[in-house]
Amino acid sequence: MAFPSTLPYLVPTLEKAEADARPIGRRDSAMFAFGYRFLGHSAEDVDPDLEDLTIIDDRVFVWLAEEETHQGEEQTITLHDREDPRLVFRLRRYVDWLAGQGITTGPVWREIPRRGKVATPEPSGVLRRGR
């Protein structure tokens, strides 16, 4: 039986992921915080590109590609920040790290090998949706 994704389980997971300050842990904590705040919004698009995100001081806007079941509906989701998961801080730190690697477009969630540099422009083994 899996535990529900609640703050008492999420916050220690975030802290443990980033405990050693490695890029992979920072990516993981940003991904966990993003996933938690994204819950209940849409299961359609969980692999955004950097161009799909707008990060401001207290929230993240996520643009979703229009798909068949939600035609004509609002395509931007607002993820408000909270003190506990600190989505804005974690996501901005990770996106800034990617920019420092010269990556400002393409998929947000990428493979980070042990040496701490993004290996390829696309995550290995992941099929990308068409645009």
C-alpha positions as CSV (number, residue, x, y, z in Angstrom):
1,M,0.0,0.0,0.0
2,A,1.4,3.4,-1.0
3,F,1.2,6.4,1.3
4,P,-0.9,9.4,0.0
5,S,1.1,12.4,-1.2
6,T,0.5,14.6,1.8
7,L,2.7,17.3,3.3
8,P,3.9,15.2,6.3
9,Y,5.4,12.8,3.8
10,L,6.4,15.3,1.1
11,V,8.4,17.8,3.2
12,P,10.9,15.2,4.6
13,T,11.2,13.7,1.0
14,L,12.1,17.2,-0.4
15,E,14.7,17.7,2.4
16,K,16.2,14.3,1.9
17,A,16.4,14.7,-1.9
18,E,18.4,17.9,-1.6
19,A,20.4,17.1,1.5
20,D,23.7,16.7,-0.4
21,A,23.2,19.7,-2.6
22,R,23.8,17.7,-5.8
23,P,22.0,18.8,-9.0
24,I,20.0,15.6,-9.2
25,G,18.6,16.1,-5.7
26,R,17.7,19.7,-6.5
27,R,15.9,18.5,-9.7
28,D,14.1,15.8,-7.7
29,S,13.0,18.2,-5.0
30,A,11.7,20.6,-7.6
31,M,9.9,17.7,-9.4
32,F,8.3,16.5,-6.2
33,A,7.1,20.0,-5.2
34,F,5.8,20.6,-8.7
35,G,4.0,17.3,-8.7
36,Y,2.4,17.9,-5.4
37,R,1.1,21.4,-6.4
38,F,0.0,20.0,-9.8
39,L,-2.2,17.3,-8.2
40,G,-5.8,17.6,-9.1
41,H,-5.2,20.0,-11.9
42,S,-4.6,17.7,-14.9
43,A,-3.1,14.3,-15.7
44,E,-2.8,15.3,-19.3
45,D,0.6,17.1,-19.3
46,V,3.1,16.2,-16.7
47,D,6.2,16.7,-18.8
48,P,6.3,20.5,-19.5
49,D,9.0,22.3,-21.5
50,L,10.8,25.3,-20.0
51,E,8.9,27.5,-22.3
52,D,5.6,26.3,-20.7
53,L,6.6,27.7,-17.3
54,T,6.4,31.3,-16.0
55,I,7.8,31.5,-12.5
56,I,7.0,34.7,-10.4
57,D,7.5,35.4,-6.8
58,D,4.5,33.6,-5.4
59,R,3.3,31.2,-8.1
60,V,4.1,29.2,-11.2
61,F,2.0,29.4,-14.4
62,V,2.0,26.2,-16.4
63,W,0.8,26.4,-20.0
64,L,-0.8,23.2,-21.2
65,A,-1.1,22.2,-24.8
66,E,-4.7,22.0,-26.0
67,E,-5.8,18.4,-26.3
68,E,-8.9,16.7,-27.5
69,T,-10.8,16.3,-24.2
70,H,-10.4,20.0,-23.1
71,Q,-10.8,22.0,-26.3
72,G,-11.6,25.6,-25.8
73,E,-10.8,25.5,-22.0
74,E,-8.2,27.6,-20.2
75,Q,-4.8,26.2,-21.0
76,T,-2.8,27.8,-18.2
77,I,-2.8,26.4,-14.7
78,T,-1.6,28.5,-11.7
79,L,0.3,26.7,-9.0
80,H,0.3,28.9,-5.9
81,D,3.4,28.6,-3.7
82,R,3.2,27.5,-0.1
83,E,5.6,27.8,2.7
84,D,6.1,24.0,3.2
85,P,6.9,22.7,-0.3
86,R,8.4,26.0,-1.5
87,L,7.7,25.3,-5.1
88,V,8.9,28.7,-6.4
89,F,12.2,28.5,-4.7
90,R,12.9,24.9,-5.7
91,L,11.7,25.2,-9.3
92,R,13.6,28.5,-9.8
93,R,16.8,27.1,-8.3
94,Y,16.6,24.1,-10.7
95,V,15.7,26.2,-13.8
96,D,18.5,28.6,-13.0
97,W,20.9,25.7,-12.7
98,L,19.7,24.4,-16.2
99,A,20.3,27.9,-17.6
100,G,23.8,27.8,-16.1
101,Q,24.3,24.6,-18.2
102,G,23.2,26.6,-21.3
103,I,19.7,25.0,-21.3
104,T,16.8,27.5,-21.6
105,T,14.4,25.6,-23.8
106,G,13.1,22.1,-24.1
107,P,12.0,19.6,-21.4
108,V,12.1,20.7,-17.8
109,W,12.7,17.3,-16.3
110,R,16.0,15.9,-17.7
111,E,18.4,13.1,-16.9
112,I,21.3,14.2,-14.8
113,P,24.1,11.7,-14.7
114,R,26.4,11.3,-11.6
115,R,28.9,13.8,-12.9
116,G,26.2,16.5,-12.5
117,K,25.9,17.8,-16.1
118,V,22.9,17.3,-18.3
119,A,23.9,14.5,-20.7
120,T,21.6,15.2,-23.6
121,P,19.1,17.8,-24.7
122,E,16.3,15.2,-24.3
123,P,15.9,12.8,-21.4
124,S,16.9,9.3,-22.4
125,G,14.1,6.7,-22.8
126,V,11.3,9.3,-22.7
127,L,9.0,9.8,-25.7
128,R,8.2,13.5,-26.2
129,R,4.7,14.6,-27.2
130,G,4.4,16.4,-30.5
131,R,3.8,20.1,-30.8
